[in-house]
Amino acid sequence: MAAALTGVRLVLRSSCCTTVNRAISSSARVFGIKSRWVAPLYKTLKHRHIKMKSLGLMPVNKRSEFIEWNYDAELYAFGKRLQEEFDGDALREALTDASYIAKETQRQQELGVSDPGLAMNNNKELAARGETVITEYCFGYLRAAFPLLPEEGISALVEYCQSEDVMSAVGYGIGLRDLVLCEEHPPSSSTMARCFQAIVGVLSVSSPAPRCHAFVRDFVVAQLVGKDIDTIWKVENPMGVVADILHQSGQGEPEPRLIFQSGQETIQAVYHVGVYSDKKFMGSGYGETVETAVKEAAHDALRKLFQITDSASPLPFGKDADVVPLKTEANISLDNWSIDKTKNIITC
């Protein structure tokens, strides 16, 4: 019995090898090359195809051009993927750009239809509503999450979350590319950002406020995870800001002191500088020059004052975020920030 099974395996293996060899031989005859170069040739062609596609030299086929495309089914599946209940008509409006209506109107006029009468609305109003919802929630959430961060820093974070790059990236991530109705394909960043804002606008109408806020938190605010706030909110003169804060707090001027240095006469020089006030350590930083190290030490001191260091508590999400109330009152501005004013502020 075992011998018979072994014979069957050998026959099947030989037949498979024969089929593969025939396919390779036919490909080799088509391209006029030896069989051993067929696979490397296909790999090279594939890499060229990917490169030309990334450079925009090859047209991207629309998903709607496939014969099995069903727009209604795609919209239904879109809501189920996000676990949200959207109003069908409102969702269509949110995904309809003004350029698409203009293109359809022009196309029908070219076909001889004098009055197309398209019963479609663009997503301009829904996008404006969604932008307002995102802005208000981000301000309230970030003020509660970073109670010691000045209002200027909160505004910079909200502006980053509302930027076209972030909005479009989130839109692409949730699968809006093939659902957006617009003139160009793939949709531009501005079109994608506007459509995502319109999606939030639809959700704010069809769902309760807490569910809409959770959607914004999970998809928009989550883009701040792993980001360094110093790279988003850039303080131009950190040592001057530290000096102003200490002056308003009734403390002495900041004193930078050299802690360590190495390789002064080489291209790999490094300096370690600490910032002190009234003999109290406030922060330290490294740099290839003393000036750079002093600037980094001032940034470190500000991070510790505003409690945005790497060891600070992470942003609250899920059940932790549900128990944190949104803060409508603005944080202390940078001009009025002092250590005494922040003693009674409760942090998350």
Residue frames as qw, qx, qy, qz and C-alpha x, y, z in Angstrom:
[[0.000, 0.885, 0.465, 0.000, 0.00, 0.00, 0.00],
 [0.307, -0.805, 0.107, 0.497, 2.81, 2.38, 0.93],
 [0.427, -0.140, 0.596, 0.666, 4.62, 1.58, -2.29],
 [0.240, 0.623, 0.658, 0.350, 1.48, 2.36, -4.27],
 [0.121, -0.945, -0.239, 0.188, 1.05, 5.74, -2.54],
 [0.407, -0.587, 0.340, 0.612, 4.68, 6.54, -3.20],
 [0.392, 0.179, 0.680, 0.593, 4.20, 5.75, -6.87],
 [0.101, 0.831, 0.528, 0.140, 1.14, 8.02, -7.03],
 [0.264, -0.874, 0.000, 0.408, 3.10, 10.86, -5.44],
 [0.437, -0.314, 0.520, 0.663, 5.92, 10.44, -7.94],
 [0.308, 0.473, 0.685, 0.462, 3.48, 10.47, -10.85],
 [0.042, -0.928, -0.369, 0.037, 1.71, 13.61, -9.57],
 [0.369, -0.746, 0.182, 0.523, 5.02, 15.35, -8.90],
 [0.431, -0.072, 0.611, 0.660, 6.34, 14.52, -12.35],
 [0.211, 0.673, 0.627, 0.330, 3.11, 15.72, -13.99],
 [0.164, -0.941, -0.183, 0.232, 3.25, 19.03, -12.07],
 [0.418, -0.550, 0.379, 0.615, 6.88, 19.53, -13.02],
 [0.406, 0.249, 0.678, 0.560, 6.03, 18.78, -16.64],
 [0.090, 0.861, 0.488, 0.112, 3.25, 21.39, -16.62],
 [0.279, -0.879, 0.046, 0.384, 5.51, 24.05, -15.09],
 [0.474, -0.300, 0.538, 0.629, 8.33, 23.26, -17.51],
 [0.346, 0.514, 0.652, 0.436, 5.94, 23.56, -20.44],
 [0.033, -0.952, -0.297, 0.064, 4.73, 26.96, -19.21],
 [0.375, -0.735, 0.271, 0.496, 8.29, 28.19, -18.80],
 [0.490, -0.003, 0.646, 0.585, 9.26, 26.85, -22.19],
 [0.256, 0.734, 0.561, 0.285, 6.32, 28.60, -23.86],
 [0.161, -0.959, -0.074, 0.220, 7.20, 31.88, -22.13],
 [0.486, -0.494, 0.449, 0.564, 10.79, 31.48, -23.19],
 [0.456, 0.316, 0.650, 0.519, 9.75, 30.95, -26.80],
 [0.104, 0.910, 0.395, 0.074, 7.57, 34.08, -26.67],
 [0.208, -0.944, 0.147, 0.210, 10.36, 36.29, -25.33],
 [0.740, 0.591, -0.264, 0.184, 13.11, 34.47, -27.22],
 [0.104, -0.712, 0.597, -0.355, 15.19, 33.86, -24.11],
 [0.423, 0.121, -0.885, 0.153, 16.45, 30.91, -22.17],
 [0.602, -0.540, -0.551, -0.204, 14.22, 29.29, -19.56],
 [0.593, -0.327, -0.449, 0.584, 16.47, 30.18, -16.64],
 [0.151, -0.006, -0.054, 0.987, 15.95, 33.89, -17.34],
 [0.248, -0.551, -0.612, -0.511, 12.14, 33.82, -17.40],
 [0.496, -0.688, -0.486, 0.214, 11.66, 34.34, -13.65],
 [0.395, -0.379, -0.059, 0.835, 14.25, 37.17, -13.38],
 [0.053, 0.244, 0.446, 0.860, 12.61, 38.84, -16.40],
 [0.349, -0.660, -0.596, -0.296, 9.17, 38.74, -14.78],
 [0.506, -0.608, -0.346, 0.505, 10.61, 40.17, -11.56],
 [0.297, -0.142, 0.155, 0.931, 12.23, 43.04, -13.44],
 [0.123, -0.419, -0.546, -0.715, 9.00, 43.80, -15.31],
 [0.448, -0.687, -0.572, 0.024, 7.08, 43.74, -12.02],
 [0.455, -0.490, -0.180, 0.722, 9.51, 46.18, -10.40],
 [0.141, 0.060, 0.331, 0.931, 9.29, 48.50, -13.39],
 [0.257, -0.576, -0.636, -0.445, 5.52, 48.34, -13.26],
 [0.476, -0.688, -0.449, 0.313, 5.51, 49.31, -9.57],
 [0.384, -0.318, 0.029, 0.866, 7.99, 52.16, -10.17],
 [0.010, 0.252, 0.474, 0.844, 6.01, 53.60, -13.10],
 [0.361, -0.659, -0.624, -0.213, 2.82, 53.37, -11.06],
 [0.477, -0.614, -0.324, 0.538, 4.40, 55.23, -8.13],
 [0.261, -0.213, 0.195, 0.921, 5.63, 57.98, -10.47],
 [0.409, 0.590, 0.342, -0.606, 2.16, 58.41, -11.93],
 [0.123, 0.405, -0.644, -0.637, 3.20, 57.20, -15.39],
 [0.166, -0.176, -0.932, -0.269, 0.53, 54.50, -15.46],
 [0.475, -0.352, -0.123, -0.797, -3.21, 55.18, -15.07],
 [0.144, -0.035, 0.869, -0.472, -4.86, 53.80, -11.94],
 [0.310, -0.307, -0.760, -0.481, -8.00, 51.86, -12.76],
 [0.449, -0.293, 0.248, -0.807, -11.09, 52.90, -10.85],
 [0.201, 0.025, 0.945, -0.258, -12.70, 50.22, -8.75],
 [0.538, 0.445, 0.377, -0.608, -16.06, 51.29, -10.18],
 [0.445, 0.506, -0.522, -0.523, -14.91, 50.19, -13.65],
 [0.041, -0.121, 0.992, -0.007, -15.06, 46.53, -12.63],
 [0.427, -0.230, -0.633, -0.604, -18.19, 44.71, -13.72],
 [0.516, -0.426, -0.733, 0.119, -19.08, 43.48, -10.21],
 [0.136, 0.070, -0.326, 0.933, -19.00, 46.98, -8.70],
 [0.302, -0.685, -0.624, -0.224, -22.07, 47.82, -6.58],
 [0.113, 0.467, -0.249, 0.841, -21.92, 51.29, -5.05],
 [0.637, -0.526, -0.038, -0.561, -24.83, 50.74, -2.68],
 [0.937, -0.225, -0.245, 0.107, -23.27, 47.54, -1.37],
 [0.585, 0.275, -0.306, 0.699, -19.91, 49.30, -0.95],
 [0.188, -0.550, 0.168, -0.796, -21.51, 52.08, 1.11],
 [0.833, -0.434, -0.111, -0.326, -23.27, 49.51, 3.28],
 [0.894, -0.040, -0.269, 0.356, -20.02, 47.59, 3.80],
 [0.304, 0.502, -0.263, 0.766, -18.20, 50.84, 4.58],
 [0.476, -0.586, 0.138, -0.641, -20.51, 51.55, 7.51],
 [0.947, -0.286, -0.112, -0.092, -20.25, 47.99, 8.79],
 [0.740, 0.255, -0.327, 0.529, -16.44, 48.08, 8.65],
 [0.094, 0.439, -0.324, 0.833, -16.43, 51.17, 10.84],
 [0.274, -0.404, -0.823, 0.291, -19.26, 49.76, 13.01],
 [0.105, 0.289, 0.195, -0.931, -21.28, 52.93, 12.43],
 [0.309, 0.593, 0.743, 0.029, -24.85, 53.44, 11.22],
 [0.074, -0.235, 0.217, 0.945, -24.85, 56.10, 8.51],
 [0.534, 0.605, 0.355, -0.472, -27.84, 57.58, 6.76],
 [0.695, 0.224, 0.550, 0.406, -27.58, 56.35, 3.17],
 [0.344, 0.852, 0.270, 0.289, -28.51, 59.61, 1.42],
 [0.253, -0.949, 0.181, 0.052, -26.37, 61.71, 3.75],
 [0.694, -0.374, 0.492, 0.369, -23.41, 59.37, 3.23],
 [0.620, 0.491, 0.441, 0.423, -23.74, 59.72, -0.55],
 [0.098, 0.973, 0.084, 0.194, -23.77, 63.49, -0.19],
 [0.513, -0.780, 0.304, 0.191, -20.68, 63.36, 2.04],
 [0.667, -0.171, 0.573, 0.445, -18.77, 61.45, -0.63],
 [0.499, 0.687, 0.427, 0.309, -19.88, 63.67, -3.54],
 [0.373, -0.378, 0.071, 0.845, -17.45, 66.42, -4.46],
 [0.326, 0.750, 0.146, -0.556, -18.52, 69.54, -6.33],
 [0.064, 0.508, -0.659, -0.550, -16.20, 68.64, -9.21],
 [0.216, 0.132, 0.958, 0.134, -18.15, 65.42, -9.82],
 [0.317, 0.689, 0.560, -0.334, -21.47, 67.27, -10.17],
 [0.190, 0.764, -0.228, -0.573, -19.88, 69.78, -12.54],
 [0.076, -0.315, 0.852, 0.412, -18.37, 66.96, -14.61],
 [0.269, 0.349, 0.898, -0.012, -21.66, 65.05, -14.84],
 [0.291, 0.773, 0.308, -0.472, -23.56, 68.20, -15.78],
 [0.127, 0.664, -0.480, -0.560, -21.07, 68.95, -18.56],
 [0.172, -0.100, 0.943, 0.268, -21.16, 65.36, -19.82],
 [0.319, 0.535, 0.768, -0.151, -24.95, 65.35, -20.10],
 [0.254, 0.807, 0.038, -0.531, -24.97, 68.72, -21.84],
 [0.006, 0.489, -0.713, -0.503, -22.50, 67.34, -24.37],
 [0.198, 0.164, 0.957, 0.133, -24.93, 64.48, -25.00],
 [0.137, -0.354, -0.535, -0.755, -27.69, 66.97, -25.83],
 [0.362, -0.645, -0.655, 0.155, -29.49, 67.22, -22.47],
 [0.099, 0.682, 0.038, 0.724, -30.24, 70.91, -22.10],
 [0.440, -0.614, 0.292, -0.586, -31.33, 70.69, -18.45],
 [0.442, 0.173, -0.867, 0.151, -29.61, 67.76, -16.71],
 [0.635, -0.512, -0.031, -0.578, -31.43, 68.37, -13.42],
 [0.585, 0.112, -0.744, 0.302, -29.08, 66.31, -11.26],
 [0.620, -0.693, -0.112, -0.352, -30.65, 65.79, -7.85],
 [0.812, -0.085, -0.326, 0.477, -27.30, 65.78, -6.08],
 [0.233, -0.960, 0.090, -0.130, -25.70, 67.99, -3.44],
 [0.578, 0.473, -0.514, 0.423, -21.99, 68.37, -2.80],
 [0.721, -0.405, -0.481, 0.291, -20.37, 67.82, 0.58],
 [0.242, 0.508, -0.193, 0.804, -19.39, 71.43, 1.29],
 [0.495, -0.603, 0.069, -0.622, -21.89, 72.00, 4.12],
 [0.938, -0.317, -0.141, -0.021, -21.27, 68.60, 5.72],
 [0.723, 0.223, -0.272, 0.595, -17.51, 69.17, 5.56],
 [0.019, -0.576, 0.211, -0.789, -17.88, 72.52, 7.33],
 [0.745, -0.516, 0.003, -0.424, -20.01, 70.87, 10.02],
 [0.952, -0.103, -0.195, 0.212, -17.52, 68.04, 10.45],
 [0.486, 0.431, -0.285, 0.705, -14.61, 70.46, 10.68],
 [0.333, -0.618, 0.176, -0.690, -16.38, 72.30, 13.51],
 [0.909, -0.367, -0.059, -0.190, -17.06, 69.04, 15.36],
 [0.860, 0.124, -0.244, 0.430, -13.44, 67.92, 15.02],
 [0.241, 0.546, -0.262, 0.758, -12.05, 71.27, 16.14],
 [0.525, -0.597, 0.129, -0.592, -14.30, 71.58, 19.20],
 [0.955, -0.284, -0.078, -0.043, -13.64, 68.03, 20.35],
 [0.758, 0.264, -0.266, 0.533, -9.89, 68.19, 19.80],
 [0.008, 0.614, -0.274, 0.740, -9.65, 71.40, 21.82],
 [0.700, -0.519, 0.124, -0.475, -11.68, 69.95, 24.71],
 [0.984, -0.080, -0.128, 0.095, -9.88, 66.60, 24.67],
 [0.665, 0.356, -0.273, 0.597, -6.33, 67.97, 24.42],
 [0.166, -0.664, 0.253, -0.684, -6.93, 70.63, 27.09],
 [0.830, -0.448, 0.128, -0.308, -8.02, 67.87, 29.46],
 [0.962, 0.069, -0.102, 0.242, -5.18, 65.54, 28.44],
 [0.582, 0.188, -0.170, 0.772, -2.48, 68.27, 28.67],
 [0.255, -0.888, -0.382, 0.020, -3.73, 70.62, 31.41],
 [0.460, -0.697, 0.096, 0.541, -0.29, 72.24, 31.91],
 [0.498, 0.184, 0.473, 0.704, 0.41, 72.78, 28.22],
 [0.070, 0.418, 0.077, -0.903, -0.09, 76.44, 27.25],
 [0.590, 0.594, 0.407, -0.365, -2.99, 77.31, 24.98],
 [0.319, 0.725, -0.451, -0.410, -0.56, 78.08, 22.16],
 [0.094, -0.295, 0.944, 0.114, 0.62, 74.46, 22.27],
 [0.475, 0.346, 0.757, -0.285, -2.96, 73.16, 22.29],
 [0.500, 0.730, 0.041, -0.465, -3.77, 75.29, 19.25],
 [0.169, 0.596, -0.715, -0.325, -0.71, 73.92, 17.42],
 [0.261, -0.040, 0.964, -0.038, -1.80, 70.33, 18.12],
 [0.514, 0.549, 0.545, -0.372, -5.35, 71.00, 16.93],
 [0.393, 0.749, -0.271, -0.460, -4.02, 72.65, 13.79],
 [0.014, -0.397, 0.892, 0.214, -1.89, 69.58, 13.15],
 [0.381, 0.218, 0.881, -0.175, -4.88, 67.25, 13.60],
 [0.478, 0.713, 0.358, -0.369, -6.91, 69.42, 11.22],
 [0.029, -0.586, 0.541, 0.603, -4.16, 69.61, 8.61],
 [0.743, 0.420, -0.231, -0.466, -4.83, 68.39, 5.10],
 [0.362, 0.413, -0.836, 0.011, -2.13, 65.71, 5.35],
 [0.192, -0.065, 0.867, -0.455, -3.63, 64.15, 8.48],
 [0.632, 0.304, 0.314, -0.640, -7.22, 64.34, 7.26],
 [0.682, 0.468, -0.416, -0.377, -6.38, 62.81, 3.88],
 [0.205, 0.342, -0.907, 0.133, -4.24, 60.07, 5.46],
 [0.384, 0.073, 0.756, -0.525, -7.13, 59.07, 7.72],
 [0.687, 0.420, 0.044, -0.591, -9.50, 59.14, 4.76],
 [0.550, 0.449, -0.676, -0.196, -7.25, 56.84, 2.75],
 [0.010, -0.255, 0.911, -0.325, -6.84, 54.60, 5.77],
 [0.494, 0.190, 0.660, -0.534, -10.56, 53.97, 6.22],
 [0.394, 0.207, 0.834, 0.326, -11.04, 53.17, 2.53],
 [0.302, 0.741, 0.296, -0.521, -12.51, 56.32, 0.99],
 [0.137, -0.414, 0.555, 0.708, -10.40, 56.32, -2.17],
 [0.015, 0.151, 0.860, 0.488, -12.76, 54.22, -4.28],
 [0.010, -0.642, -0.745, 0.178, -15.94, 55.63, -2.71],
 [0.037, -0.608, -0.077, 0.789, -15.34, 59.32, -3.33],
 [0.502, 0.663, 0.507, 0.228, -17.19, 60.76, -6.33],
 [0.131, -0.806, 0.134, 0.561, -14.93, 63.40, -7.85],
 [0.598, 0.755, -0.165, -0.214, -13.43, 64.42, -11.17],
 [0.276, 0.654, -0.703, 0.050, -9.88, 63.18, -10.60],
 [0.960, -0.247, 0.063, -0.111, -8.74, 59.69, -9.69],
 [0.453, -0.457, -0.698, 0.314, -7.21, 58.95, -7.33],
 [0.166, -0.935, -0.277, -0.148, -8.70, 61.82, -5.30],
 [0.323, 0.604, -0.327, 0.651, -6.38, 64.65, -4.32],
 [0.361, -0.114, -0.681, 0.627, -5.40, 65.25, -0.70],
 [0.208, -0.003, 0.188, -0.960, -7.73, 68.24, -0.39],
 [0.646, -0.110, -0.426, -0.623, -10.68, 66.27, -1.76],
 [0.641, -0.132, -0.744, 0.134, -9.97, 63.33, 0.53],
 [0.184, -0.058, -0.555, 0.809, -9.64, 65.59, 3.58],
 [0.393, -0.046, -0.013, -0.918, -12.92, 67.34, 2.76],
 [0.699, -0.125, -0.583, -0.395, -14.73, 64.01, 2.34],
 [0.503, -0.135, -0.750, 0.407, -13.49, 62.72, 5.69],
 [0.055, 0.048, 0.369, -0.926, -14.67, 65.91, 7.40],
 [0.567, -0.069, -0.282, -0.771, -18.04, 65.41, 5.69],
 [0.629, -0.132, -0.766, -0.018, -18.15, 61.83, 7.06],
 [0.248, -0.156, -0.638, 0.712, -17.75, 63.26, 10.56],
 [0.298, 0.015, 0.028, -0.954, -20.49, 65.77, 9.76],
 [0.653, -0.131, -0.564, -0.488, -22.85, 62.95, 8.78],
 [0.549, -0.155, -0.765, 0.298, -21.98, 61.02, 11.92],
 [0.046, -0.047, -0.442, 0.894, -22.68, 64.06, 14.11],
 [0.514, -0.031, -0.133, -0.847, -26.23, 64.15, 12.70],
 [0.775, -0.045, -0.518, -0.358, -27.05, 60.44, 12.64],
 [0.706, -0.137, -0.619, 0.316, -25.35, 59.35, 15.88],
 [0.489, -0.845, -0.201, 0.084, -25.24, 60.57, 19.49],
 [0.095, 0.929, -0.317, 0.166, -22.53, 63.04, 20.44],
 [0.593, -0.580, 0.558, 0.015, -20.49, 60.57, 22.57],
 [0.851, 0.176, 0.455, 0.195, -20.28, 58.10, 19.66],
 [0.510, 0.826, 0.027, 0.238, -19.24, 60.84, 17.25],
 [0.199, -0.882, 0.411, -0.114, -16.61, 62.04, 19.70],
 [0.773, -0.306, 0.546, 0.102, -15.27, 58.50, 20.06],
 [0.780, 0.517, 0.269, 0.229, -14.98, 58.29, 16.25],
 [0.242, 0.921, -0.186, 0.243, -12.96, 61.53, 16.15],
 [0.487, -0.722, 0.486, -0.074, -10.79, 60.39, 19.03],
 [0.851, -0.092, 0.502, 0.123, -10.03, 56.98, 17.54],
 [0.726, 0.493, 0.323, 0.353, -9.25, 58.21, 14.04],
 [0.250, 0.878, -0.029, 0.406, -8.06, 61.82, 14.36],
 [0.396, -0.831, 0.338, -0.198, -6.59, 62.31, 17.83],
 [0.931, -0.188, 0.275, 0.146, -4.91, 58.92, 17.54],
 [0.682, 0.631, -0.048, 0.367, -2.61, 60.46, 14.91],
 [0.111, -0.870, 0.345, -0.335, -0.77, 62.19, 17.80],
 [0.897, -0.386, 0.217, 0.021, 0.33, 58.87, 19.32],
 [0.841, -0.018, 0.211, 0.498, 4.10, 58.56, 19.08],
 [0.362, 0.760, 0.097, 0.530, 4.52, 62.16, 17.93],
 [0.484, -0.232, -0.309, 0.785, 6.91, 64.53, 19.69],
 [0.016, 0.902, 0.410, -0.133, 5.04, 67.68, 20.68],
 [0.309, -0.661, 0.216, 0.648, 8.26, 69.68, 20.24],
 [0.291, 0.008, 0.677, 0.675, 8.21, 68.89, 16.52],
 [0.057, 0.678, 0.676, 0.281, 4.59, 70.07, 16.20],
 [0.183, -0.970, -0.148, -0.062, 4.72, 73.12, 18.48],
 [0.706, 0.208, -0.135, 0.663, 8.10, 74.75, 17.97],
 [0.328, -0.904, -0.129, 0.244, 9.19, 77.29, 20.57],
 [0.552, 0.757, -0.110, 0.331, 11.54, 79.72, 18.85],
 [0.149, 0.629, -0.502, 0.575, 13.43, 81.00, 21.92],
 [0.754, -0.376, -0.538, -0.025, 13.20, 78.28, 24.58],
 [0.511, -0.113, -0.446, 0.726, 15.74, 79.84, 26.97],
 [0.102, -0.220, 0.027, -0.970, 13.88, 83.15, 26.81],
 [0.643, -0.393, -0.411, -0.512, 10.58, 81.39, 27.56],
 [0.717, -0.282, -0.552, 0.320, 12.14, 79.62, 30.55],
 [0.287, 0.037, -0.291, 0.912, 13.48, 82.94, 31.82],
 [0.346, -0.323, -0.158, -0.867, 10.04, 84.58, 31.52],
 [0.738, -0.386, -0.508, -0.221, 8.34, 81.69, 33.36],
 [0.633, -0.208, -0.490, 0.562, 10.88, 81.79, 36.19],
 [0.084, 0.170, -0.131, 0.973, 10.56, 85.58, 36.44],
 [0.527, -0.370, -0.254, -0.722, 6.75, 85.35, 36.72],
 [0.807, -0.331, -0.489, -0.002, 7.17, 82.58, 39.28],
 [0.379, -0.881, 0.204, -0.196, 9.47, 84.71, 41.45],
 [0.901, -0.245, 0.202, 0.294, 12.52, 82.51, 40.91],
 [0.292, -0.674, 0.390, 0.556, 16.04, 83.25, 39.78],
 [0.519, 0.648, -0.358, -0.427, 17.26, 83.49, 36.21],
 [0.992, 0.088, 0.090, 0.028, 18.11, 80.21, 34.43],
 [0.168, -0.783, 0.572, 0.179, 21.81, 79.33, 34.53],
 [0.927, 0.320, -0.190, -0.048, 23.22, 76.95, 31.89],
 [0.414, -0.692, 0.591, 0.024, 26.17, 74.94, 33.19],
 [0.610, 0.451, -0.630, -0.168, 28.48, 72.59, 31.32],
 [0.857, -0.351, 0.295, -0.234, 28.19, 69.10, 32.80],
 [0.762, -0.144, 0.556, 0.298, 30.29, 67.10, 30.38],
 [0.476, 0.779, -0.235, -0.334, 32.21, 67.53, 27.14],
 [0.744, -0.172, 0.587, 0.270, 34.11, 65.22, 24.83],
 [0.606, 0.303, 0.523, 0.517, 35.97, 65.45, 21.54],
 [0.036, 0.843, 0.165, -0.511, 36.15, 69.24, 21.51],
 [0.002, 0.645, -0.486, -0.590, 38.68, 69.37, 18.66],
 [0.219, 0.030, 0.915, 0.337, 37.04, 66.68, 16.51],
 [0.355, -0.108, -0.452, -0.811, 34.03, 66.44, 14.23],
 [0.578, -0.380, -0.709, -0.135, 32.31, 64.23, 16.82],
 [0.068, 0.184, -0.493, 0.848, 32.29, 66.77, 19.62],
 [0.455, -0.570, -0.639, -0.244, 29.52, 66.44, 22.20],
 [0.011, 0.268, -0.418, 0.868, 28.51, 68.76, 25.03],
 [0.403, -0.531, -0.746, -0.004, 26.14, 68.07, 27.92],
 [0.004, -0.298, 0.184, -0.937, 24.62, 71.20, 29.44],
 [0.258, -0.529, -0.784, 0.199, 22.25, 71.52, 32.39],
 [0.115, -0.591, -0.131, -0.787, 19.90, 74.39, 33.25],
 [0.410, -0.349, -0.676, 0.503, 19.65, 75.46, 36.91],
 [0.168, -0.680, -0.136, -0.701, 17.63, 78.04, 38.81],
 [0.490, -0.661, 0.313, -0.474, 18.39, 78.91, 42.44],
 [0.106, -0.443, 0.884, -0.107, 20.65, 75.82, 42.54],
 [0.711, 0.167, 0.595, -0.334, 17.75, 73.60, 41.42],
 [0.207, -0.117, 0.810, 0.537, 18.13, 71.34, 38.40],
 [0.543, 0.445, 0.196, -0.685, 15.52, 72.01, 35.71],
 [0.876, 0.441, 0.170, -0.099, 16.68, 70.11, 32.62],
 [0.398, -0.532, 0.586, 0.463, 19.60, 69.05, 30.47],
 [0.765, 0.610, 0.106, -0.177, 20.44, 68.56, 26.82],
 [0.679, -0.220, 0.480, 0.510, 23.14, 67.37, 24.43],
 [0.502, 0.850, 0.066, -0.144, 24.55, 68.98, 21.31],
 [0.816, 0.266, 0.048, 0.511, 27.52, 69.16, 18.97],
 [0.244, 0.481, -0.159, 0.827, 28.07, 72.77, 20.13],
 [0.129, -0.202, -0.637, 0.732, 27.52, 74.51, 23.43],
 [0.343, 0.095, -0.031, -0.934, 24.79, 76.70, 21.92],
 [0.610, -0.069, -0.636, -0.467, 22.88, 73.66, 20.65],
 [0.449, -0.170, -0.815, 0.324, 23.22, 71.91, 24.01],
 [0.047, 0.151, 0.417, -0.895, 21.91, 74.99, 25.84],
 [0.495, 0.039, -0.270, -0.825, 18.91, 75.15, 23.52],
 [0.625, -0.108, -0.749, -0.192, 18.15, 71.46, 24.01],
 [0.284, -0.152, -0.732, 0.600, 18.47, 71.85, 27.78],
 [0.265, 0.105, 0.180, -0.942, 15.94, 74.69, 27.69],
 [0.618, -0.025, -0.517, -0.592, 13.56, 72.52, 25.65],
 [0.523, -0.125, -0.824, 0.177, 13.97, 69.75, 28.24],
 [0.046, -0.131, -0.545, 0.827, 13.17, 72.19, 31.03],
 [0.467, 0.064, -0.102, -0.876, 9.98, 73.28, 29.24],
 [0.620, -0.057, -0.721, -0.304, 8.95, 69.67, 28.68],
 [0.371, -0.174, -0.793, 0.450, 9.25, 69.01, 32.40],
 [0.144, 0.138, 0.316, -0.927, 7.32, 72.16, 33.30],
 [0.581, 0.121, -0.223, -0.773, 4.51, 71.34, 30.86],
 [0.615, -0.108, 0.744, -0.238, 4.63, 67.59, 31.73],
 [0.803, 0.518, -0.053, -0.290, 5.03, 66.42, 28.14],
 [0.124, -0.600, 0.782, 0.114, 8.16, 64.32, 28.61],
 [0.529, 0.183, -0.774, -0.296, 8.54, 60.81, 27.24],
 [0.214, -0.079, -0.906, 0.357, 7.74, 59.40, 30.67],
 [0.383, 0.027, 0.234, -0.893, 4.47, 61.34, 30.97],
 [0.540, 0.254, 0.746, -0.296, 1.13, 59.53, 30.98],
 [0.170, 0.120, 0.733, 0.647, -0.06, 58.52, 27.50],
 [0.389, -0.059, -0.178, -0.902, -3.15, 59.97, 25.88],
 [0.455, 0.091, 0.772, -0.435, -6.31, 58.40, 27.29],
 [0.433, 0.103, -0.621, -0.646, -8.29, 56.20, 24.90],
 [0.450, -0.222, -0.858, -0.111, -11.18, 53.79, 25.25],
 [0.511, -0.679, -0.527, 0.003, -12.73, 53.59, 28.71],
 [0.496, -0.349, -0.209, 0.767, -10.03, 55.85, 30.14],
 [0.081, 0.129, 0.247, 0.957, -11.09, 58.65, 27.78],
 [0.322, -0.570, -0.628, -0.422, -14.79, 58.22, 28.55],
 [0.518, -0.673, -0.445, 0.285, -14.28, 59.26, 32.18],
 [0.379, -0.230, 0.007, 0.896, -12.24, 62.36, 31.28],
 [0.240, 0.830, 0.450, -0.226, -14.57, 65.35, 30.83],
 [0.506, 0.534, 0.226, 0.639, -13.90, 67.73, 27.96],
 [0.337, -0.541, -0.216, 0.740, -12.43, 71.04, 29.03],
 [0.318, 0.812, 0.406, 0.275, -14.10, 74.04, 27.43],
 [0.213, -0.960, 0.080, 0.165, -12.04, 76.64, 29.29],
 [0.622, 0.681, -0.305, 0.237, -8.78, 77.60, 27.62],
 [0.817, -0.247, -0.218, 0.474, -5.47, 76.64, 29.22],
 [0.303, -0.832, 0.043, 0.463, -3.10, 79.23, 30.59],
 [0.595, 0.793, -0.071, 0.105, -1.43, 81.19, 27.82],
 [0.805, 0.116, -0.186, 0.552, 2.34, 81.12, 27.48],
 [0.151, 0.606, -0.142, 0.768, 2.65, 84.82, 28.39],
 [0.522, -0.589, 0.172, -0.592, 0.84, 84.27, 31.70],
 [0.908, -0.099, -0.407, 0.027, 2.25, 80.83, 32.52],
 [0.066, -0.655, 0.591, -0.466, 3.90, 80.48, 35.93],
 [0.382, 0.042, -0.903, 0.193, 4.64, 77.65, 38.34],
 [0.162, 0.088, 0.618, -0.764, 2.38, 79.11, 41.02],
 [0.589, 0.183, -0.061, -0.785, -0.66, 79.17, 38.73],
 [0.690, 0.167, -0.635, -0.305, -0.33, 75.47, 37.92],
 [0.012, -0.250, 0.860, -0.444, -0.06, 74.12, 41.45],
 [0.511, 0.141, 0.586, -0.613, -3.81, 73.58, 41.82],
 [0.654, 0.358, -0.382, -0.546, -4.33, 72.08, 38.34],
 [0.765, -0.136, 0.612, -0.146, -5.22, 68.39, 38.45],
 [0.256, 0.471, -0.710, -0.456, -3.48, 66.34, 35.76],
 [0.888, 0.070, -0.232, -0.392, -4.82, 63.15, 34.18]]
